[in-house]
Amino acid sequence: MTTTTTETKETTVLPTQADHIASTEMKEKKTTTTTQDVIEQIDIEHMEVEDDPRKWSRLRKNCILLQVGAGAMIAGLASNVQLPAVSEMEAVLPATPGQISLTLSLFMLIQGVIPLFWSAVSEVKGRKLVYVSSLTIFTAGSVIIATSNSIGLVIGFRIVQAAGSSAVMSIGAATLADIFDPEERGSKMGLFYIAPLLGPSLGAIFGGVFTTAFTWRGPFYFLTIVGGCVTLSFLLVFKDTWRKERSTVYQRVVKKKMKERMEMKATKSIANGDKEEARASSSIHNDNTLQVDVEKQAVSHAGDITSDSYLSASSTPKPGSHMESASYTSETTQQPPAEVEIDKEDMERELADVTKDVKLSLFDVNPIKPLWDVFRRPWNLCMLNASALIFSFAYIVVYSTTRVLENASQYSYNPLKVGLVLLSFGLGSVTGSILGGRYSDYTLKRLKKKNGGKREAEMRLQPLLIPFILFPIFIIACGWVLKERLHIAAVIVFLFICGFFSIFIYTPTLAYIVDSNPGSSSFATALNSLLRGIFAFISLEITVPLQDSIGEGWTYVLIGAAIVLSGALIGWTEMKGRGWRDRWEERDKKK
């Protein structure tokens, strides 16, 4: 193995004649830098792009936040809107309690699985196409359910509804990552989650109102109208926030095409006897060096953007590294010289041609590999499971409380009263979402300043210790309040407190998942939706058997134990996350 040092000529494109003369003199100067030094300067979060969404006006960004939130509310509305109509659906369709339960649990499961597809499409075709397509599917499913005459048709198109409503929940967080910087992302995530958190509570209220007024079909006609309005808003006024240069899919495709071009060039040079050019071309096959060039080229050629200067695209391999010089059959070229010069202008022209011709397609996205790559990282493994445990708690509370308020002789509430009681849980969730997001951003800014201006994603998780101590206590207390059939005021208070703590904790965890996966935020949020859907499906399937066998009190004790486990996972990530991410970054650079 022979160590090769590659040097490049710097070229700076400037407008004035004097600067042009100065830059011409600079061309003769050669600089050498290591691959490690160059890679550390790459920040996919802040790569320059044409019409940068993060530079849009605050009004436009807040309008997008409002629009995405409205789309996300549909998922929450659809999940619970049929609860007040359950008795009537069982009698009219007809249907068994098990079949009705299946319409709820399958809805949650599909709502978690399908985002894997939507996230892949959004990384190739952008966010707008996904929003419009998915909401159109949701609206169509709602119409068919409203006109159905059999439980089989209802179950089938509840699955269609779930598939359509799931996109906004999954890529909504990725859209916010497109337009907001990390320092303000927590508070915006909190505002974004107001809609889907209020959705289940409002769904129960609207379901009660429309069931009373228009039979069980009323709530689904209501969803049709809401879905149609939101679909039109995305079609007519939404401006896409996705930029391919900040996508890991785009970077990977350009890198692959550039390697293929360099390999062809090296082969052609060998055939023509141009050993020096072949050796130079071969020397840039190293993945690390090429990745730097690809990412810089994405900056330089996004909308004909020109940077003030280019980083040197050179590499100084160290003894024992995996870089090896190309082998040639000629005896005179078996050992390449110690230094090989690459013309940087030629390199930039090659990259310009490649980036200009790249057209992403779904064939460029194999969602399994990037999803697995995100999931197997230890900090994601901990946080995704913790997030799913916290979120699934909400469905157990809403479903179990509904059964108690409808069936217990002490209450015997009608659908509208049940919805009004459950609204307390939604209001608590909204309060926790707003305060949790703001406090997360405040903590991040304070600790960043204390850390010399350096931001670490784990800083968001530091203030969650006290909430994780209090949350399980209030969960268990809420269960025993329901068990003992105490006054409804006590039920409302404990529902509010539990809703507050669940989302006060959930909002920073979601912001952390986005911050710790730059360039892959849509895949990370899709995985979050997947696990959330699986956990919600399991929760809904076990709620009735647990409630009937051991009662609300001990059921909520088990929920409290699950929350303690999620707190342990988040605490472990807060302590170990920085070290985990550093080691994985080093591992990625060596690939």
Secondary structure, DSSP 8 states (H G I E B T S, - for coil): ----EEEEE-----SSHHHHHHHHHHTT-EE---HHHHHTT--GGG---TT-GGGS-HHHHHHHHHHHHHHHHHHHHHHHTTGGGHHHHHHHTT--HHHHHHHHHHHHHHHHHTHHHHHHHHHHH-HHHHHHHHHHHHHHHHHHHHT--SHHHHHHHHHHHHHHHHHHHHHHHHHHHHHS-HHHHHHHHHHHTHHHHHHHHHHHHHHHHHHHHH-TTHHHHHHHHHHHHHHHHHHHH------GGG-HHHHHHHHHHHHHHHHHHHHHHHHTT-HHHHHHHHTT--HHHHHHHHHHHHHHTGGG---S----------TT-S------SSGGGSS--SEEEE-HHHHHHHHHHHHHH----GGG--THHHHHHHHTSHHHHHHHHHHHHHHHHHHHHHHHHHHHHHH-TTT---HHHHHHHHHHHHHHHHHHHHHHHHHHHHHHHHHHHHTTT---GGGGGGGGHHHHHHHHHHHHHHHHHHHTT--HHHHHHHHHHHHHHHHHHHHHHHHHHHHTSTT-HHHHHHHHHHHHHHHHHHHHHHHHHHHHHHHHHHHHHHHHHHHHHHHHHHHHHHHHHHHHHHHHHHHHHH-
